[in-house]
């Protein structure tokens, strides 16, 4: 067991002082690996900041260079496995155990390492669950975090990407842990203090700015007519009848299409001021036209988005902008807001089974879940009411409480042609091979209220038996093995009872579901809508081609 005594902390700091000097918290970049070897001991639990955008990449690289003869058997606790270095610590024998929330670009490699027993996963968490455990039973002995700037006393300024930083730092700093911060630059005076210096033990100026991924930029040129059709059905079958005003959107082209047809399709239906006013959402560029059209009152953010800084700063009436003129985001607080303050979560998945369970953990990809299970779960502790919450509860047959709306938007087949609807989730096989007690289900079927495909909408709130739910899912599964097991007569019966709704049932002519509804059809048009304040990363600035 790791020694958490004050004497042990003193000994670790004394070893580090030999590198940095006793009168400063600043550690030269070329001594970073030596610093980590001085403060980290075998068997330690290490938290390294790496959410799904910003990365403590320089510290991750230094950690991966540790001598496994000196430092080994580390237990890594981190939100996201995003970098090759995050897995290199396992390949080199520095670490052997992992608790995380999301893997993203490293999901396939992670699956390979699990299969070869190179690492053991404690659990695939939701973000909020992982943060909670950092405060309880997964408290880090050493926390490696990242910020924009530091002053010479060690106070930190995170800029628009505060995200995980305060949570990780607090979890370690107030339990005798050691906190090391990677920063872009050292300055004499900070625009604001986001993390006080007495939480920070060492500051490392990185040779280059920390990595941040423009994860939420969706080029409207890639939005297809099917995405527009699904967006029109989502607005007609969910947003409008339930009067959804407080919501979160997942990442994807279907939800981006919703954002882009709010000022057109939703406005034509007279929904301005009635739906989609309050978002818990990163600054999605595809939300710009809706903001400029006056649809959106406010947006609380998990993090930022590259290129959106100037636009966000100009709209302090919509975004949480401080006196310094920059966004203040917080991933942990946004997860809480998504769970308790939102009436609707709508996102996507890789697989849905006959019970409505969904997962992004498949046989060859351990993607993880991120925040979807937090926001895509019915918050049973909620007590305040809204029209959306009450109506959803009434449709589900609840007599004492409402229900959160949880939508899954998924095309019947994935881009690689694999069916999205399956009889059995790959997650069950993964659980067996990885030694999980339970299959890693992202959103449980009994939390899902609506499933939307290009075929139609299944309102699962109105189902009164598991068989009826299964029939509703097969009715919208399209031309897949799963969907073909449904008789046309059964589907017709569900449509008569408005459990299943096809476009025509919602008054939508599928021929009109085209890109013409998009308020911006390219990145350049988003720039124009922003008043030239949105500055997309260079890789997105290209002449758009017509979407297929």
MARDREN-759145 format. One record per residue (C-alpha): residue in one letter; y, z, x. Coordinates in Angstrom, 3 decimals, always signed. Example, Ala and Ser with C-alpha at 12.3 -4.5 7.8 and 13.67 -1.06 7.14 Angstrom:
<recs>
res  yy  zz  xx
A  -4.500  +7.800  +12.300 .
S  -1.060  +7.140  +13.670 .
</recs>
This chain:
<recs>
res  yy  zz  xx
X  +0.000  +0.000  +0.000 .
X  +3.497  -0.835  +1.249 .
X  +5.396  +2.128  +2.682 .
X  +8.527  +2.620  +0.549 .
X  +9.700  +5.825  +2.226 .
X  +13.310  +6.163  +3.427 .
X  +12.013  +6.532  +6.985 .
X  +10.211  +3.204  +6.748 .
X  +13.345  +1.475  +5.484 .
X  +15.304  +3.036  +8.353 .
X  +12.764  +1.786  +10.860 .
X  +12.890  -1.748  +9.478 .
X  +16.689  -1.800  +9.567 .
X  +16.685  -0.469  +13.102 .
X  +14.441  -3.324  +14.249 .
X  +16.805  -5.795  +12.577 .
X  +19.891  -4.186  +14.105 .
X  +18.657  -5.202  +17.516 .
X  +19.110  -8.814  +16.402 .
X  +22.306  -8.570  +14.378 .
X  +24.071  -5.603  +15.928 .
X  +24.678  -2.262  +14.240 .
X  +28.243  -3.040  +13.186 .
X  +27.657  -6.163  +11.151 .
X  +25.490  -7.501  +8.332 .
X  +25.797  -11.044  +9.617 .
X  +22.704  -12.546  +11.216 .
X  +23.008  -15.808  +13.174 .
X  +21.086  -18.630  +11.554 .
X  +18.985  -19.249  +14.672 .
X  +17.620  -15.686  +14.475 .
X  +16.569  -15.780  +10.841 .
X  +12.820  -15.955  +11.393 .
X  +13.108  -13.093  +13.900 .
X  +15.085  -11.125  +11.319 .
X  +12.373  -11.609  +8.709 .
X  +9.651  -10.582  +11.160 .
X  +11.652  -7.418  +11.848 .
X  +12.029  -6.337  +8.222 .
X  +8.796  -7.636  +6.659 .
X  +5.472  -5.881  +7.173 .
X  +1.924  -6.984  +6.266 .
X  +1.105  -6.520  +2.598 .
X  +4.748  -6.510  +1.463 .
X  +5.807  -7.851  -1.874 .
X  +8.507  -10.491  -1.318 .
X  +10.863  -11.987  -3.891 .
X  +12.532  -15.235  -2.885 .
X  +15.183  -16.785  -5.070 .
X  +14.221  -20.193  -6.293 .
X  +14.984  -20.856  -9.903 .
X  +14.538  -24.342  -11.281 .
X  +17.809  -25.490  -9.707 .
X  +19.183  -23.525  -6.775 .
X  +16.993  -22.575  -3.856 .
X  +17.188  -20.112  -0.984 .
X  +15.804  -23.035  +0.986 .
X  +16.868  -21.955  +4.471 .
X  +15.272  -18.539  +3.985 .
X  +12.164  -20.218  +2.530 .
X  +11.876  -22.345  +5.669 .
X  +12.296  -19.301  +7.914 .
X  +9.665  -17.385  +5.931 .
X  +7.173  -20.231  +6.319 .
X  +7.577  -20.006  +10.115 .
X  +6.481  -16.359  +10.359 .
X  +3.626  -15.622  +12.741 .
X  +0.582  -14.876  +10.532 .
X  -0.801  -12.662  +13.277 .
X  +2.185  -10.357  +12.761 .
X  +2.980  -10.866  +9.075 .
X  +0.222  -11.613  +6.577 .
X  -1.175  -10.793  +3.130 .
X  +2.247  -11.065  +1.522 .
X  +2.529  -10.984  -2.252 .
X  +5.108  -13.550  -3.343 .
X  +7.062  -12.970  -6.555 .
X  +9.336  -15.830  -7.538 .
X  +10.639  -17.654  -10.565 .
X  +9.855  -21.168  -9.426 .
X  +7.607  -22.828  -6.862 .
X  +9.871  -25.764  -6.041 .
X  +9.701  -26.452  -2.310 .
X  +6.857  -27.374  +0.057 .
X  +7.813  -24.247  +2.043 .
X  +7.000  -22.104  -0.986 .
X  +3.359  -23.135  -0.615 .
X  +3.350  -23.386  +3.180 .
X  +3.291  -19.574  +3.394 .
X  -0.116  -19.674  +1.693 .
X  -1.409  -22.610  +3.715 .
X  -0.484  -20.817  +6.966 .
X  -1.994  -17.483  +5.926 .
X  +1.305  -15.593  +5.718 .
X  +0.879  -14.884  +1.983 .
X  -2.168  -14.752  -0.262 .
X  -1.014  -13.667  -3.717 .
X  +1.484  -15.173  -6.151 .
X  +3.194  -14.177  -9.382 .
X  +5.529  -16.864  -10.741 .
X  +6.945  -18.566  -13.832 .
X  +7.253  -22.307  -13.146 .
X  +5.990  -24.745  -10.520 .
X  +7.518  -28.100  -11.406 .
X  +7.358  -30.496  -8.433 .
X  +4.717  -28.391  -6.655 .
X  +2.418  -28.102  -9.669 .
X  -0.299  -30.445  -8.380 .
X  -0.370  -28.920  -4.890 .
X  -0.485  -25.441  -6.405 .
X  -3.526  -26.435  -8.453 .
X  -5.243  -27.660  -5.276 .
X  -4.577  -24.384  -3.443 .
X  -5.879  -22.350  -6.370 .
X  -9.014  -24.500  -6.498 .
X  -9.682  -23.927  -2.780 .
X  -8.994  -20.171  -3.095 .
X  -6.071  -20.402  -0.662 .
X  -4.086  -18.204  -3.000 .
X  -4.647  -15.959  -5.964 .
X  -2.351  -16.070  -8.968 .
X  -1.673  -12.724  -10.583 .
X  -0.123  -14.291  -13.676 .
X  +1.938  -17.227  -14.875 .
X  +4.910  -15.460  -16.437 .
X  +7.869  -16.328  -18.557 .
X  +11.153  -15.878  -16.690 .
X  +12.135  -12.775  -18.621 .
X  +8.679  -11.276  -18.223 .
X  +8.797  -11.770  -14.457 .
X  +12.260  -10.198  -14.171 .
X  +11.083  -7.246  -16.251 .
X  +8.090  -6.695  -13.982 .
X  +10.330  -6.817  -10.908 .
X  +11.942  -3.677  -12.336 .
X  +8.638  -1.994  -13.169 .
X  +5.468  -2.867  -11.253 .
X  +6.340  -5.972  -9.199 .
X  +9.326  -4.460  -7.385 .
X  +10.033  -6.426  -4.205 .
X  +10.111  -4.671  -0.827 .
X  +12.238  -7.510  +0.522 .
X  +14.401  -9.828  -1.586 .
X  +15.641  -13.162  -0.234 .
X  +18.534  -14.454  -2.328 .
X  +21.171  -17.181  -2.155 .
X  +24.899  -17.367  -2.871 .
X  +27.826  -19.685  -2.341 .
X  +30.046  -17.457  -0.199 .
X  +30.119  -14.034  +1.417 .
X  +32.929  -12.038  +2.949 .
X  +32.495  -10.154  +6.203 .
X  +31.538  -6.964  +4.379 .
X  +28.653  -8.691  +2.632 .
X  +30.104  -9.092  -0.863 .
X  +28.762  -12.244  -2.498 .
X  +30.296  -14.983  -4.632 .
X  +27.720  -17.075  -6.460 .
X  +30.042  -19.709  -7.935 .
X  +28.772  -21.372  -11.117 .
X  +25.121  -20.748  -10.216 .
X  +24.711  -16.993  -10.488 .
X  +21.371  -17.486  -12.270 .
X  +18.643  -15.127  -10.910 .
X  +20.666  -13.561  -8.105 .
X  +21.820  -10.242  -9.661 .
X  +18.415  -9.474  -11.160 .
X  +16.463  -9.999  -7.940 .
X  +19.023  -8.139  -5.813 .
X  +19.175  -5.159  -8.160 .
X  +15.412  -4.875  -8.449 .
X  +15.110  -4.467  -4.671 .
X  +18.355  -2.703  -3.751 .
X  +17.851  +0.254  -6.058 .
X  +14.248  +0.925  -5.040 .
X  +14.748  +1.176  -1.313 .
X  +14.184  -2.502  -0.686 .
X  +15.932  -4.773  +1.784 .
X  +18.083  -7.657  +0.549 .
X  +18.891  -10.725  +2.642 .
X  +21.342  -13.345  +1.370 .
X  +21.603  -16.950  +2.479 .
X  +25.169  -18.235  +2.003 .
X  +26.982  -21.506  +2.479 .
X  +29.975  -19.995  +4.237 .
X  +31.633  -16.773  +5.365 .
X  +35.208  -16.323  +4.102 .
X  +37.897  -13.667  +4.412 .
X  +38.492  -13.402  +0.678 .
X  +36.182  -14.277  -2.217 .
X  +37.328  -15.918  -5.472 .
X  +35.443  -13.119  -7.272 .
X  +32.752  -10.591  -6.346 .
X  +29.458  -11.288  -8.124 .
X  +27.200  -9.050  -6.013 .
X  +28.727  -6.007  -4.256 .
X  +28.146  -5.548  -0.546 .
X  +26.306  -2.243  -0.895 .
X  +23.415  -4.153  -2.544 .
X  +23.160  -6.449  +0.490 .
X  +21.656  -5.595  +3.875 .
X  +21.958  -8.905  +5.739 .
X  +23.836  -12.177  +5.309 .
X  +22.663  -15.402  +6.936 .
X  +25.105  -18.353  +7.037 .
X  +22.958  -21.405  +6.383 .
X  +23.399  -24.505  +8.596 .
X  +23.813  -26.568  +5.416 .
X  +24.584  -25.846  +1.755 .
X  +21.703  -24.521  -0.301 .
X  +19.650  -27.018  -2.265 .
X  +20.450  -27.452  -5.929 .
X  +18.693  -29.936  -8.163 .
X  +20.520  -31.809  -10.970 .
X  +17.660  -30.941  -13.280 .
X  +19.392  -31.354  -16.610 .
X  +21.018  -34.750  -16.096 .
X  +19.394  -37.245  -18.449 .
X  +20.600  -40.842  -18.157 .
X  +21.243  -42.076  -21.715 .
X  +20.182  -45.547  -20.541 .
X  +16.606  -44.239  -20.438 .
X  +16.604  -42.940  -24.002 .
X  +14.329  -45.137  -26.066 .
X  +14.421  -46.013  -29.763 .
X  +11.452  -43.672  -30.355 .
X  +13.500  -40.784  -28.961 .
X  +16.337  -41.648  -31.323 .
X  +13.949  -41.738  -34.286 .
X  +12.540  -38.331  -33.391 .
X  +16.075  -36.958  -32.996 .
X  +17.062  -38.293  -36.428 .
X  +14.004  -36.626  -37.962 .
X  +14.739  -33.338  -36.176 .
X  +18.257  -33.253  -37.598 .
X  +17.124  -34.288  -41.087 .
X  +14.062  -32.033  -41.334 .
X  +15.202  -28.984  -39.366 .
X  +18.879  -28.740  -38.416 .
X  +20.271  -29.769  -41.804 .
X  +18.040  -27.945  -44.332 .
X  +17.943  -24.703  -42.329 .
X  +21.658  -24.827  -41.371 .
X  +20.780  -24.218  -37.724 .
X  +23.886  -23.122  -35.850 .
X  +22.508  -21.119  -32.890 .
X  +19.918  -22.836  -30.749 .
X  +18.404  -23.787  -27.421 .
X  +17.236  -27.243  -26.358 .
X  +14.451  -27.801  -23.852 .
X  +14.617  -30.489  -21.181 .
X  +13.754  -34.034  -22.123 .
X  +14.929  -37.317  -23.555 .
X  +14.119  -36.354  -27.155 .
X  +16.447  -33.339  -27.129 .
X  +19.024  -35.323  -25.118 .
X  +18.926  -37.866  -27.950 .
X  +19.680  -35.087  -30.458 .
X  +22.724  -34.081  -28.423 .
X  +23.941  -37.670  -28.307 .
X  +23.581  -38.374  -32.027 .
X  +25.333  -35.213  -33.199 .
X  +28.750  -36.977  -33.157 .
X  +27.308  -40.026  -34.967 .
X  +24.227  -39.467  -37.146 .
X  +24.852  -35.765  -37.829 .
X  +28.550  -36.383  -38.442 .
X  +27.724  -39.146  -40.918 .
X  +25.602  -36.619  -42.823 .
X  +28.588  -34.251  -43.027 .
X  +27.074  -31.673  -40.672 .
X  +30.033  -31.027  -38.359 .
X  +30.786  -27.309  -38.494 .
X  +27.477  -26.669  -40.251 .
X  +24.891  -27.146  -37.481 .
X  +24.549  -26.885  -33.682 .
X  +27.699  -24.861  -33.054 .
X  +26.377  -22.253  -30.615 .
X  +24.089  -23.230  -27.721 .
X  +22.229  -21.255  -25.080 .
X  +21.957  -24.119  -22.637 .
X  +22.822  -25.329  -19.172 .
X  +25.843  -27.668  -19.125 .
X  +23.898  -30.764  -20.172 .
X  +26.022  -33.867  -19.532 .
X  +24.560  -35.370  -22.721 .
X  +26.309  -32.597  -24.657 .
X  +29.771  -33.843  -23.593 .
X  +30.345  -36.198  -26.573 .
X  +29.394  -33.458  -29.061 .
X  +31.742  -31.001  -27.346 .
X  +34.584  -33.509  -27.336 .
X  +33.935  -34.309  -31.009 .
X  +34.390  -30.630  -31.880 .
X  +30.765  -30.062  -32.871 .
X  +30.148  -27.291  -30.319 .
X  +31.978  -23.961  -30.366 .
X  +30.409  -22.342  -27.317 .
X  +27.652  -22.668  -24.722 .
X  +26.160  -19.744  -22.797 .
X  +24.447  -20.937  -19.623 .
X  +21.304  -20.119  -17.643 .
X  +22.787  -21.962  -14.673 .
X  +25.023  -24.905  -13.893 .
X  +24.511  -28.631  -13.394 .
X  +25.640  -30.684  -10.426 .
X  +28.677  -32.762  -11.249 .
X  +29.641  -30.738  -14.320 .
X  +31.774  -28.176  -12.458 .
X  +35.195  -29.727  -13.163 .
X  +34.361  -30.494  -16.764 .
X  +33.082  -26.971  -17.417 .
X  +36.158  -25.427  -15.791 .
X  +38.374  -27.536  -18.049 .
X  +36.587  -26.251  -21.169 .
X  +36.918  -22.488  -20.834 .
X  +37.105  -22.448  -24.629 .
X  +33.451  -23.527  -24.723 .
X  +31.822  -22.239  -21.516 .
X  +31.903  -18.726  -19.930 .
X  +34.520  -19.384  -17.257 .
X  +36.008  -16.570  -15.177 .
X  +39.495  -15.996  -13.835 .
X  +38.454  -17.895  -10.714 .
X  +38.061  -21.018  -12.874 .
X  +34.312  -21.298  -12.401 .
X  +31.331  -20.849  -14.669 .
X  +29.510  -17.516  -14.641 .
X  +25.879  -18.075  -15.525 .
X  +23.027  -15.571  -15.750 .
X  +19.443  -16.653  -16.291 .
X  +18.116  -13.259  -17.371 .
X  +20.852  -12.710  -19.951 .
X  +20.507  -16.280  -21.211 .
X  +16.781  -15.703  -21.732 .
X  +17.594  -12.626  -23.825 .
X  +20.150  -14.638  -25.790 .
X  +17.619  -17.405  -26.302 .
X  +15.062  -14.984  -27.633 .
X  +17.231  -12.854  -29.922 .
X  +20.468  -14.711  -30.654 .
X  +19.067  -18.190  -31.366 .
X  +17.588  -19.384  -34.651 .
X  +15.905  -22.427  -33.115 .
X  +14.150  -23.374  -29.918 .
X  +13.122  -27.009  -29.689 .
X  +11.369  -28.444  -26.645 .
X  +8.390  -30.426  -25.441 .
X  +4.947  -29.949  -23.956 .
X  +2.019  -31.813  -22.381 .
X  -0.770  -30.822  -24.779 .
X  -1.122  -29.463  -28.332 .
X  -4.459  -28.427  -29.777 .
X  -5.785  -28.230  -33.329 .
X  -4.369  -24.726  -33.801 .
X  -0.908  -25.785  -32.657 .
X  -1.193  -24.022  -29.290 .
X  +0.631  -25.862  -26.530 .
X  +0.559  -25.747  -22.749 .
X  +1.979  -27.432  -19.671 .
X  -0.831  -26.038  -17.518 .
X  -3.525  -28.710  -17.265 .
X  -6.597  -29.303  -15.105 .
X  -4.730  -30.818  -12.186 .
X  -1.211  -29.446  -12.759 .
X  -0.279  -25.762  -12.931 .
X  +3.262  -26.372  -14.077 .
X  +3.901  -22.963  -15.571 .
X  +6.178  -22.161  -18.469 .
X  +9.644  -21.079  -17.388 .
X  +11.599  -19.796  -20.365 .
X  +9.833  -21.690  -23.157 .
X  +7.615  -18.764  -24.252 .
X  +10.658  -16.434  -24.393 .
X  +12.697  -18.761  -26.553 .
X  +9.708  -20.329  -28.295 .
X  +8.390  -17.076  -29.687 .
X  +9.240  -15.269  -32.884 .
X  +11.249  -12.229  -31.759 .
X  +9.648  -9.578  -33.956 .
X  +12.232  -6.981  -32.962 .
X  +15.071  -9.012  -34.488 .
X  +16.851  -7.409  -37.449 .
X  +20.063  -9.407  -38.061 .
X  +19.889  -12.251  -40.561 .
X  +21.161  -15.808  -40.744 .
X  +20.489  -18.511  -43.341 .
X  +18.124  -20.306  -40.935 .
X  +16.143  -17.150  -40.133 .
X  +15.846  -16.124  -43.773 .
X  +14.790  -19.551  -45.033 .
X  +12.161  -19.936  -42.315 .
X  +10.743  -16.535  -43.238 .
X  +10.659  -17.382  -46.927 .
X  +8.829  -20.654  -46.292 .
X  +6.292  -18.790  -44.156 .
X  +5.669  -16.309  -46.981 .
X  +7.319  -13.365  -45.223 .
X  +8.602  -10.700  -47.615 .
X  +10.280  -8.243  -45.217 .
X  +11.602  -10.383  -42.389 .
X  +12.734  -13.848  -41.410 .
X  +11.258  -16.240  -38.863 .
X  +12.531  -18.034  -35.831 .
X  +12.303  -21.820  -35.897 .
X  +10.235  -23.162  -33.012 .
X  +9.991  -26.923  -32.736 .
X  +7.832  -29.036  -30.457 .
X  +9.036  -32.611  -29.977 .
X  +6.347  -34.702  -28.368 .
X  +5.357  -38.339  -28.508 .
X  +1.760  -38.841  -29.508 .
X  +0.998  -40.049  -25.994 .
X  +2.425  -38.974  -22.670 .
X  +4.150  -41.571  -20.432 .
X  +0.869  -42.033  -18.536 .
X  -0.943  -42.854  -21.783 .
X  -2.793  -39.546  -22.074 .
X  -2.916  -38.213  -25.652 .
X  -0.611  -35.275  -26.318 .
X  -2.878  -33.948  -29.090 .
X  -6.280  -32.678  -27.978 .
X  -9.139  -30.757  -29.554 .
X  -9.141  -28.269  -26.685 .
X  -6.395  -27.451  -24.190 .
X  -7.104  -27.942  -20.501 .
X  -5.707  -24.412  -20.193 .
X  -9.078  -22.989  -21.270 .
X  -10.876  -24.668  -18.368 .
X  -8.089  -23.682  -15.986 .
X  -8.465  -20.048  -17.017 .
X  -12.143  -20.147  -16.126 .
X  -11.617  -21.804  -12.732 .
X  -8.615  -19.665  -11.717 .
X  -10.024  -16.384  -12.977 .
X  -7.403  -15.745  -15.664 .
X  -8.324  -13.279  -18.392 .
X  -6.722  -15.591  -20.979 .
X  -5.919  -19.306  -21.043 .
X  -2.314  -20.010  -19.991 .
X  -0.940  -21.051  -23.374 .
X  +2.780  -21.809  -23.268 .
X  +3.612  -21.386  -26.974 .
X  +1.029  -20.017  -29.366 .
X  +0.403  -22.027  -32.488 .
X  +1.331  -19.237  -34.882 .
X  +4.859  -19.235  -33.402 .
X  +5.384  -22.974  -33.931 .
X  +7.255  -23.910  -37.090 .
X  +7.656  -27.693  -36.697 .
X  +5.992  -30.433  -34.665 .
X  +7.919  -33.707  -34.429 .
X  +6.442  -36.955  -33.150 .
X  +7.499  -40.582  -33.534 .
X  +5.100  -40.607  -36.513 .
X  +6.679  -37.791  -38.480 .
X  +7.336  -34.059  -38.907 .
X  +4.742  -31.355  -39.594 .
X  +6.294  -28.256  -41.188 .
X  +3.755  -25.593  -40.275 .
X  +5.723  -22.847  -42.045 .
X  +4.503  -24.261  -45.360 .
X  +0.832  -24.205  -44.388 .
X  -1.232  -21.428  -45.901 .
X  -4.460  -21.746  -43.932 .
X  -5.646  -22.720  -40.446 .
X  -7.265  -25.819  -41.949 .
X  -4.003  -26.901  -43.531 .
X  -2.150  -26.452  -40.226 .
X  -4.751  -28.543  -38.430 .
X  -4.511  -31.278  -41.054 .
X  -0.713  -31.337  -40.723 .
X  -0.975  -31.752  -36.963 .
X  -3.511  -34.575  -37.266 .
X  -1.211  -36.317  -39.744 .
X  +1.552  -36.674  -37.115 .
X  -0.745  -37.340  -34.124 .
X  -0.611  -41.111  -34.612 .
X  -3.123  -43.518  -33.129 .
X  -5.076  -40.999  -31.057 .
X  -8.632  -39.720  -31.368 .
X  -7.155  -36.498  -32.703 .
X  -5.079  -38.310  -35.333 .
X  -7.839  -40.694  -36.406 .
X  -9.948  -37.753  -37.557 .
X  -7.562  -37.304  -40.482 .
X  -8.136  -39.197  -43.734 .
X  -5.204  -41.113  -45.265 .
X  -5.812  -39.246  -48.535 .
X  -5.357  -35.863  -46.827 .
X  -2.129  -37.055  -45.222 .
X  -0.805  -38.359  -48.540 .
X  -1.467  -34.961  -50.141 .
X  +0.465  -33.188  -47.364 .
X  +3.365  -35.594  -47.804 .
X  +3.485  -34.946  -51.555 .
X  +3.879  -31.235  -50.787 .
X  +6.482  -31.863  -48.047 .
X  +4.276  -30.226  -45.432 .
X  +4.268  -33.556  -43.604 .
X  +7.333  -35.814  -43.698 .
X  +7.421  -39.351  -42.406 .
X  +10.787  -41.046  -41.713 .
X  +10.880  -42.650  -45.168 .
X  +10.309  -39.224  -46.757 .
X  +13.495  -38.086  -45.037 .
X  +15.509  -41.101  -46.140 .
X  +15.366  -42.663  -42.680 .
X  +14.747  -46.377  -42.280 .
X  +12.837  -46.641  -39.011 .
X  +14.430  -50.030  -38.316 .
X  +17.836  -48.339  -38.051 .
X  +16.608  -45.785  -35.495 .
X  +18.062  -47.505  -32.453 .
X  +20.160  -46.685  -29.445 .
X  +23.218  -47.753  -31.416 .
X  +23.410  -44.151  -32.687 .
X  +23.959  -42.774  -29.167 .
X  +27.510  -41.550  -28.626 .
X  +27.119  -42.527  -24.961 .
X  +24.614  -45.105  -23.769 .
X  +24.945  -44.635  -20.006 .
X  +26.032  -42.147  -17.358 .
X  +29.294  -44.061  -16.987 .
X  +30.036  -43.582  -20.680 .
X  +29.435  -39.839  -20.288 .
X  +31.973  -39.856  -17.451 .
X  +34.463  -41.614  -19.706 .
X  +33.818  -39.154  -22.551 .
X  +34.542  -36.283  -20.166 .
X  +37.945  -37.668  -19.274 .
X  +36.582  -38.535  -15.805 .
X  +35.910  -34.831  -15.129 .
X  +32.140  -35.220  -14.978 .
X  +31.194  -36.381  -11.476 .
X  +27.486  -37.312  -11.481 .
X  +25.471  -37.135  -8.266 .
X  +25.426  -40.480  -6.490 .
X  +21.818  -41.235  -7.432 .
X  +22.835  -41.453  -11.104 .
X  +25.788  -43.790  -10.561 .
X  +24.308  -47.188  -11.045 .
X  +24.711  -50.015  -13.486 .
X  +22.418  -49.005  -16.331 .
X  +19.768  -51.368  -17.525 .
X  +18.974  -51.743  -21.174 .
X  +16.312  -49.309  -22.314 .
X  +13.086  -50.834  -23.491 .
</recs>
